[in-house]
Amino acid sequence: MYQVVNNMNTRLCELVPISRPLHTHYTRKKHLITGKVRKLKSTSLSIVSRGPQIWNKLEGFIKMSQYFLAFKKNLKQKLLSTYI
């Protein structure tokens, strides 16, 4: 999702279309992205629909990482700290 949001991989951007709010005024959920809504259980668990949901749950400092390697490092540290 980091690569999709930051337009780093065009192939992934085609596979996982995301949409951002169209309005420019401030709202509480302006920073959230949405993916395609799927009706079937098997397709609702795919990266196309679950990716944006998981991305929206990440903390801001992880999403705002300047580099992909920094993003991966921050995400790993956050996930490992939840198990300790």
Residue pairs with C-beta under 8 A, 6 or more apart in sequence:
1 16
1 51
1 52
1 54
1 55
2 8
2 63
2 65
2 68
2 71
3 9
3 12
3 68
4 12
4 13
4 16
4 18
4 51
5 18
5 33
5 55
5 63
7 13
8 68
15 47
15 48
16 35
16 47
16 48
16 51
16 52
17 35
17 36
17 48
18 33
18 34
18 35
18 52
19 33
19 34
19 35
20 33
21 27
21 29
21 30
21 32
23 30
32 52
32 56
33 52
33 55
33 56
34 52
35 48
35 49
35 50
35 51
35 52
35 53
36 48
36 49
37 49
38 44
38 46
38 48
38 49
43 49
44 50
55 63
58 75
58 78
59 78
61 74
62 71
62 74
62 75
62 78
63 71
65 71
65 74
